[in-house]
């Protein structure tokens, strides 16, 4: 196998693990609750929330730091942290230990995702990068959608396997990574990214994410929710003000002024809100309204990830000819159409073949068109020296969108039971968010040459 394909396999495995752990633990949550009986739901929910908050908060600082100190070093460090966190999760004797281990996992994941794309792209000539990005992005999307079936299978044996399964896979990926990955970074000259700005950004994103994940329980109009969102907005405003005048900001604001990159990030927020809501709503519908087991629901929902995988490969090949904006906009519209099918046809008496499956196939194609095209558009908008930072910003946008979509969905449907009516508002939310995402996707426009780098392009260095 050619070296570049080995690199693609290694980074794809890492992306799959990190992305899967954003969603697979939801499936294990009832069993974790049973194991730690007597623990309040509010306390136990931090097993889920801690990962989402820390992951979103650290993505951009981790990507920017990796651009400076070395992408290979950042990737391997992230992999070690992620595997250590996974091992601690699998052996956790208490909820407090499990939450702490999830924080460690999320820190590793925040290093893995942006560095994986930055290490991958230089291995491919420009004409083949769209296809490589297609595979990279599709792996993350498929991992998210595959959470229910994989989680269902593992939880049937033992919920701790949800975490421990990462160890053999990650160790094998690490062994290959040491051999095949080449180090690259920005030139050694220059300053490290702004430390105060890093803290402001991480704190701002973390507090906003905290407000969103807690809103369904506390109430969207509660003082705690409004205070968290206001504090997060103030911290992010302070970050932007500091970035505008600091000589080495975490994120150069010129990146955000590139229309194609800004529109890709906006489309990522909107599409991910629809995507995240869909992942949760369908599992809740099948297990609550139809009475399926988690394993039955997970296996039934696997048609979507299969369609996404097939479509993503084709989308990567077509991106250069058709344009990332056209594929992104079309993919979002297809996702909206699949969600509209559920809104129209899905109820307690509907069968799987006539009610759920058509929507899965249509939204699966939409996911396969959208995710790789968004990643390709973002990467093509930036110079090589900002691949890791750009990937981190885009992934952060996707994560915030997912958290927002899930939070709004939970607020709309409450605690669902056997009644299908509450899900109508949830599917309407998906239609709206995906349609707005299509508008942002088409607004990316045709891509020209990447934006000029704010500093010299990174040069490969000895590992």
N, C-alpha and C positions, 0 to 999 in steps of 0.2 A: 504494500500500500504506500502511495506517495506520502511524503512527510506532511504536506498541507492537509490531507485527508485525515491523517493521524491527529493533527492538531484539532481539526473539526470534531472528531469523535471525543477527544479528551474534554474540550470545553463544553460540548453538548451534554455529556454525562453530568458535569458539574452544574450546569444550568438546570438540567432536569431535576436533580436532587434539591437544589435551593428553591426552585419554583414549586415543586411538589409539596414541600413542607409548609408552604403558605396555606395549603388547602386540605391536605390529607388528615391533619390533626382534628379538623372538624368532625370527621367520621369517627375518630376514636374518642371523642369527648364524652359520650355516655358511659363508655367503659372506664375511662379515667375517673369520672364522677363516682362510679360504683366502687372503684378501688379505694378512693379516698372519701369514703362515706362520712358524712358529718361536716364536710367542708362546705362553706357557703358558696352558692353559685357565683356571686360577685367576685369572690376570691379566686375560684377555680377558672373564671373567664380570663384571667391574666395569662393562663397557659396559651391562649389564642392571641390575646391583645398584645402581650409583651413582644412577641415576634413581629407583628405587624408594625408596631410603633418604632421599635429599634431599627428594623430593616429600612423603613421609609426614611427615618431620620439620618441614617449613616450612609446611604447610597452615594450621594453627591460628594461629601467629604472623602469617602473611601476612594471613589473614582478619581478625584482630583489628586489625592495623595499618591495613588498608584501611577498617575501620569508623571509625577515628579521623581519618586523613589524607585520605580520599576514595576512594570505590569506583571512579569513572571513572579517576582517576589510577592506582590500583592495577591496574586492568584493562589500561590502555594500557602501563604499565610492564612488566607481565607479558607482554604480547604482544610487545613489543620484545625482551625478554630471550629469550623462547621462539624467536623467529625468528632472533635472532643465534646462539643455540645450535644451531639447525637448520642454519644456513649453515656454521658451524664443523664440525659433524658431517659434513656432505656433502663438506667439503674436507679433512678430517683426514688428515695425512700419517703419523700414528703412533697407536698404541693410547692412549698417554698423552694426546694431544690430543683424541682421541675421547671418552675418559672425562671430561676436563675440560669438554668441550662438552656432554656429557650432564648434568653438574651444572648448568650454566647453563640448559639446557632445563628441567630439573626445577624450578629456582627460578622461572622464568617461569610454568610450569604451576601451581605452588603459589599464585601470585597470581591467575591467570586463573580457576580454577574457583570459589572462594568468591565473588569479586567479581561473576562473571557472574550468579549467582542473585540476589545483593543488588541488582544493577542492573535485573534483569528484573522482580522482583515488584512494585515500586512502580508499574510501568507498567500493571498490570492491576487492575481492581476485585476485591475479595475473592472475589466469586462466580466469577470466571474464573481465579483464581490456581492452583487445583488442575490445571486443564487446561494452563496454561503450565508449571507444574512438571513435569507429565507429559512434555511435549515435552523439556524441559531434561534430565531424568533419563534419558529414553529415548535421547537422543543419546549420552550417555556410555556407556550399556550397549551400544548398537549399535556404537559405535566399538570397544569392547573385543572384541565378538564378531566384528566385521568385519576384525579384524587379519589373520587368516590369508588370506582371499581377496585383500584389497588388497595385503598384503605379498607374497603369492605372485606377483601380477601385476607389481609393481614390481621385485622381486628378479630376475625373469626377464630384465629389461632391465639393471639395475645396482643393487646394494644401496644405493648412495649416494642413489638417488632416494627411498628410504624417508624420508630426512630432507629432501631438497631440494624435495619436493613440497609441503612446508609453506609455502614462501616465497611463491609466487603467491597461494595461498589466504589466507595470513595477511595479506599486504599489502592484498589487496582488503578483507578484513574490517576491517583497521585504518583504511582510508580511510573506510569507512562508520561505524565506531565513533566517529571524531572528530566526524562530523556529527550522529549521532543520540543518542549517550549523554549523559545529564545527570548532573552531579556530585551526590553526596549523601554526607553524613558525619554523625557525631555532632556535637553542638554543640562549637564551638571551645573552650569553657571545659573545664577538666579536664586531667588528666594523661595522658601517653602510657602505653600498657600497660607493665607491670613488665618491665624489661629482664632482670633476673636470672631471673625466672620464664620469660621467653621462651627464654633459653638452656637452662634446666633442662628445659623441655618438648621443645624441639628435640633436645637431646642424648639425653633419655630415649627418645623415639620412634625416633630414629636408631639408638641402640644396640640396642634391642629388634628393630628391623627387620634390622639387621646380623646379630644372632644367628639370626634365623629364616631369612634367605636363605643363610647359610653353614652351617646345621645339616645339610642333606643331605650336604655334602662332609666336614664335620668330625666329624659324628656327634652325635646328640641328647644323648648322655651324656658328650660330651667336655668337658674342662675349659674350653676356649675358648667353647663354646656356653653352658655353664652360667654362666660368668663374665659373658658379654655379657648374658644374660637377667637375671641378678641385678643387674648394674650398672644396666641400664635400669629395672628395677623400683624400685631405690633412688632413681634420679634422678626418676622420676615421683612417688614418695612425697614427696620433697622439694618437688617442684613443687606438689602438692596442699596440703602444709602451708603453703607460702609463700602460695599463692592464698587460703587461708582467712583470712589476716591482712593482706594487702596492700590498700591503698585503691584500686588500679587494676590488678587481676589480668588476666592474659591471657584467662583463662576464668573468669567468675563461677561459683562452685560452685552457685549457685542454678539455673543452667541444667541442671546434671546432676541436680538434685533434682526436676526436672519429669519425672514418670513417663513420659509419652508420648515425650518427647525421649530419655530414657535407654533406653527399650525399643526405640525406633527405631534408636538407635545400636548396641545389642546385636544386634538383628536384622540390621543391616547387616554386622556382623563375621561372623556365622554364615552368612548367605546368600552373602556375598562369598567366604568360604572354599570353599563348594560351587561357586560360579560360576567362581572362578579355577582350581580343580582341573579343572573340566569343560573350560575353554578349552584347557588344555594336554593333558589326557588324550586328548581326541578327535583332536587333531592327531597325537599320538604313536601312537595306535592305528591310524589310517588310513595313516600313512606307514610304520610299523614292521610291524604285523601284516598289513595288506592290501597293503603295498608301493606305495601311491599316491605320486605326486609331491606336493610342497608345494602347487603350484598346483591340482592335482586335489582334494586334501583341502580346501583353502581354499574352492574353489567349491562343493564338496559340502556343506560346513558352513554355507553362507550361508542355508540355509532357516531356521535358528534366528534370526539377526538380523532376517530379514524378518517372521517371526511376532512377534518382540518389538516391532518398530516399529508394526505394525498394532495389537497389543494395547495398547501404551502409550498411544496416542491415545484409545482407548476407555476405558482405565482412568482417565486424567486427567479425562474428562468424568463418569465415574461415581463418582469419589472422594467428592464432597460428599454424594451420595445414599446410597451403600452404606457409606461409612466407610473411611478409610485402613487401619484395623486389619484389617478383613475382607478387603480386597484383598491386603494384605501377607501375611497368614496363608495365604490361599488360593493366592497365587502361589508361596510357598515350598513348600506341599504339592504343587502341580503339578510344581515343579522336582524335588522328591524322587521323584515318581511317574515322571517321565521318566528320571531316573537309575536308578531301580529297573528300568525296562524294559531299559536297557543291561546292567545286572547280570544280568538274566534271559536276554536274547536274544542279546547280542553275543558273538561268538566268531570264530575265524579263518575258519570256513566260512559265516558269515552274510552275506547280501547287504545292500547299502546300503538298498534299499527296505524290507526286512523287519527289518533289524537296527539301523541307525543312524538312518534318517529319522524313524520314529515318536517316538523319544526327542528328536530335535531339535525337532520340532513342539511336543511337550508342554513341554519346558523353555523353548522360546522364548516360549510363552504365559506361563509362570511368571515369566520375566524381565520381560516387558512389564507384568505386574500388580504385581510387587514393587518394582522400582526407582523408578518415579514415585510410588508410594504411600508408600514410605519417605521420599523427599525432601519430599513434601507434608506428611506427618505431622510431620517435624522442623521445617519452616518454620512450620506452623500452631501449633506448641507455643511459639514464641518471639515476642517483640515485634520490630517493624521494625528497631529499633536493633541487633539481634543477627543479622540475616539472614546477613551474611558470615561471622561467627564460627560460627554454627550450621551453615552449609553446610560450613565447613572441618572442624568436628568430625565431621560425618557422613561426609564424603569421606575423612577420615583413618581412620575406623572401617572403611570399605569397603576402603581400601588395605591396612590391617593384616590384614583378613580374607583378602584376595586373596593377600598374601604368605604368610600362615599356611597357606592351602589348598594353594598350590603347593609349599611346603616339605614339608608332610606327604605330599602325593601323591608327590613325588620320593622321599621316604624309603620309601614303601610299595612303589612299583613298581621302584625301582632304575634300572638302565639297560635299558629294555625292548628286546626284539628282536621276533622273529616269534611269540613265545608270548603268547597272549591271557590266560593265567591270572593274571599279576601285576595286570592291570587290574581284576580283580574286587574287590580291596581298595580300589582307587581309587574305583570307582563306589559301593561301600558307604560310603566316607567322605562322598561327596556326598549320599547318602540321609540319613545321620545329621546332617550339618551343616544341610541344608535343613530337615529335620524340626524340629530344635531352633530354627532361625530362625523357623519357623511359630509355635512356642510364644511366642517373644518378640514376633512380629508381632501375634498376637491380643491379647497383653498390653498393647499400646499403648492399647487401649480407645478409646471414642468421644472425639472432641476437642471441647473447649469453646472458650472465649475464650483467646487467647494469654496466656502468663505475663506478669506486669507487668515492665516494663523496669527494669533496675537503674539506668538513667540516662535522661534525657529522650530521646524519639524523635528520630532524625536529621531534619534539615530540608534540603530541596534548596538547593544553593548554586550560584552562577554557575560555569560551567565555566572 
